[in-house]
């Protein structure tokens, strides 16, 4: 309950009471105090007391919880920590500031845990060995900036939180969470997932524009917004989060944007995804672990790649802070709590006298190793400057060099502000007509299906029919299933390692789905099983649609060669000819089926290929396949092409 009398922040800290400070607007700081309970699973988060009465809980969810989805990770035992809120107090921002300490917290023995050259080598290996071999489109690999701190943990947390309140603008959450043995303080720009009144929202952000000295202008921002690399990275992230939305929302999710996320020293580009769901918020959180902006895509394989290339556990980095708040009014069978869960990035952790600031770079096919090294330096400097751990005055470069290193100092110089000057007022660059036009133009490349309301446009062409989608560890299958349902099919999804032969045989339409990896890799159990699934359907002459990896496997059954592309097509939009009809389609492939130029048939399969012989689609009696992802936001002609190929696959073999 909220009451007029409450102990001061200093008293709470001195008494060792677990607490959290959260600023979600410019006027108020929420103070939460209560008891700490550590639990094993998301389903164990105690949203009700012993009488069944709902209660508010703030949970720190570590990265290791991805094990609940069967994903791989280094397990450090970081607890799923729950602050069971006993008292909530709303403090005016100025009152909170008046209670917070101002004395800087000194750092000792500061530096990165991984040297620059070593990190650059990791970047090279990920590009060559992971992206270059078809393991995924992008991956986030982190390194940690660490330092010793002699100040007591609660005082350090309050000091850093004050610095963020004074100098950061535009964060989704500014927060400090102080529990026994652990402190987390940050200003997260990104709401990973929220659920309010049955509406689920996700907020994929990608692309970081670091403001030059003197601040951002429309002119300096324009070059960033015109970057093909930055634009494609954002599209790939939206695709990955739409996979999650399609899994938790009955309507699959719809995107709005793009928008600018304007902060004090950085500007990001973002979309907002919304859909409706009646799931328990803990289930929503489980199905959306975790943001591709801090892991990669496809998600499951990204976790495996992270385990291969990060030598230490992540702790809470890339996890979430999840606030479960009881709802005041409930309709029948609705969840009892709303959820608000920002990503744990731009966050400093303090444990056992050691500060840790994890930062990561998103590695894509055209990443420059030293550019990604610089990206991590810039992010670390941004956090350190924001919490006041390094000076923000005109002597910042020299001072930072004394406690960190020259590279971090160079990056920190971009964040210089006058310590005595008030924080600059937010500037709405998005209101500039030229900037607004540049942002809006991005949607001209995207599929209207995901931009517009997805109500029925008329009779569904395949109403009364059914399909089984076999998931080969790429949850693009959830988006594909949603589109198939929109076409009228009753759809079930089965994982590759759980689907039975009887399911494969009995499906009216079998959709053999996409997945990472080399289609020629006979040592992979997943590739072997997908080969068995495709072969079984073909031998039975039963309706089959094969997508991406499965398209390559199907091509191989017709004797068509498979080869790696010269450059991976991860998140690439292409206009291709699909049996006489041009189609704009998004591609996420590193391998291709390839025929001699001009080849149009292989046995009973008709071939759609480009001038180089790369095969984009196959069709024949009772089957069809496509290399691209028709479900992707990059596939402007995805729905019409999908309808054509489903119709082909469902055509009786004797017809």
C-alpha positions, 0 to 999 in steps of 0.5 A, a space after each residue: 500500500 502507498 502511504 504518506 509516511 515512509 522511511 527515507 531511501 538512506 534509511 532503507 539502504 542502511 537497514 538492509 531492506 531489499 528495494 527497487 527504484 523504477 522511473 518510467 516517466 519524467 515525474 515519478 520514481 516508484 519505490 518498491 520494498 519487500 521480501 526476496 525469494 529465489 525460485 527455479 522456474 518462471 512458473 514458480 514466480 509467486 504471483 499469489 499469497 497463501 490465500 490465493 490473493 494476487 500480489 505484485 512481484 518484481 523478478 530479475 530473470 537471468 539468461 540461464 532461464 533459456 534452459 526452460 525452452 530447451 536452449 543451451 547456455 553456460 549455467 552460472 546458477 544466477 538466481 531467478 530472483 523475486 522481490 515480493 512487493 509489500 509496500 509501493 511508494 510513488 516519490 516525486 522525481 525531485 524528492 527522490 533526487 534530494 534523497 540520493 547521494 552525489 559523491 562519485 563512486 571510485 573505480 579500481 583495476 578497470 578494463 575489459 575481460 577480453 582483449 580487443 584483438 581476442 574479441 576481434 578474432 571471435 568476431 572473425 570466427 563467428 562470421 566464418 564458422 557460424 554465419 558462413 556455414 548457415 547457422 544463423 543470420 546474426 549473433 550477439 557476442 558479449 564482453 564485460 567491462 569490470 572494475 573494483 568498487 570499495 563503496 558499499 553496494 547500496 550507496 553505489 546503487 543510489 549514487 548511480 541511480 541519481 546520475 541516471 535520473 539527472 542525465 539520461 533521457 528517453 529510457 524505457 526504465 531507469 532502475 536500481 534493484 538492491 537485494 542481498 548480495 546483488 545490485 543492478 542499476 541501469 537505463 534500459 531503452 527497450 521494452 522486451 515484452 509487456 502484457 496489459 489488458 490482454 494486449 501483448 507488446 514487443 519493442 524490437 530496437 536495432 541500430 545505434 546512432 551515437 550523437 556527435 559533439 554538440 548533439 544530433 541533427 537531422 543532417 547527421 542522423 540522415 546518413 545513419 537512417 540511409 544505411 542499408 546495414 542498419 536497416 536490414 539489421 532492424 528488419 531481421 530483429 523484427 522478423 525474429 520477434 514476430 516469431 515469438 508474437 505468433 507463438 503467444 498471440 492468437 492474431 499473430 501480431 502486427 507491426 507499427 513504425 518505424 520510430 526513433 528512440 531518442 535518448 540523451 546520447 544515443 538514438 535508435 530505430 525501433 518498431 512496435 509489435 502488438 497482438 492479443 493473448 490470454 496466456 498467463 504472463 509467465 507463459 508469455 515471458 517463457 515463450 519470448 525468452 529472450 530478445 534477438 537484439 541481444 542474442 541473435 537469430 534463429 533464437 535456439 541456434 543463437 544460444 548454441 553459438 553464444 555457448 561456443 564463443 562466450 567463455 563465461 556465463 551471462 548472468 542477468 545480461 540479456 535477461 529481463 526485469 519483469 514486473 507483474 502487477 495485479 489487474 484491477 478488473 478482470 474478464 472471464 479467463 483473463 490473466 490476473 496480472 499485467 506484465 512489464 519487462 524491459 531487457 537488462 541491457 545498459 545495466 551495471 551489476 555490482 557483486 562482491 565489490 566488483 562492478 560488471 558492465 556487459 556489452 555486446 555487438 551484433 555480428 552480421 555477414 558484413 561486420 567489420 571486426 574492429 568496428 564491432 570492437 569499437 561498438 563494445 567500447 562505445 557501449 561500455 563508455 556510454 553506461 559508465 558515463 551515464 551512471 557517473 562512474 567516469 567524469 562527464 566534464 570537458 576533461 572526460 577523455 583524459 580522466 577515462 584514460 586514467 581508469 580504463 584505456 584509451 579506446 574507451 576514452 575515445 568512445 566516452 568523449 562522444 558522451 561529454 556533458 558539462 557536469 554543472 549544466 542541466 540535462 539538455 531538453 529532449 529534441 524530437 528529430 522524428 518531427 523533422 519532415 525529411 527524417 519522418 519521410 526517411 523512416 516511413 519509406 522503410 515500410 515500402 519494402 515490407 509485407 502488408 500482411 504484417 503492417 495491416 489488420 489481419 481480418 478476413 478479406 473473404 472466404 479462406 481458400 483452404 477452409 476445412 483443410 489441415 496442415 502439419 508444420 515440422 519445425 527444424 529449429 527455426 520458429 519462422 514456423 510460427 509465422 508460417 503457421 499463422 499465415 496458413 491459418 489465415 488461408 483457412 488451414 487448421 495447423 499444428 506445429 511439431 518439432 523435428 525430434 518429436 514428430 512421429 512417422 504416423 504424423 508425417 504419414 497422416 497429415 493432409 498437407 505436410 509443411 517441412 520447415 526451415 532451420 539452420 545448418 548445412 543440408 549436406 551434413 549427414 552427421 546432424 541428427 536434425 538434418 537426417 530426420 528432416 531428410 527422412 520426413 521429406 523422403 517419406 512424403 515424396 515416396 508416399 506421393 502425399 501433399 508436401 510443401 518444403 521451405 528453405 532448408 527443406 527446399 534444399 533437401 527436396 532438391 537433393 532428392 531430385 539430384 540437384 546439387 547443393 552448394 554454399 553461396 559466395 555471400 550468405 543471403 541472411 536478411 536479404 530481400 530479392 525480386 525473383 521469378 516464381 514460375 512466371 510471376 515476379 515476387 519480392 521475397 525475403 531470404 535467410 539462406 547460406 546454402 542453395 540448390 544449384 543447376 546449370 544455367 537454363 535448366 528448367 526440369 529435374 525429373 518430375 520437378 519443374 524448376 524456378 531458378 535465376 540466371 546463375 542457376 540458383 533454385 528458388 522454387 520447385 513444383 510438381 505433382 503433389 509438391 512445391 518448395 521455396 527457398 525464401 521465407 514467404 512469412 518474413 516481413 521482407 516478403 512483400 509477395 509472401 502471402 500470394 506466393 504461399 497461396 499458389 504453392 499450397 494450391 500446387 501441393 494440394 493438387 491431387 497427384 492424378 490431376 
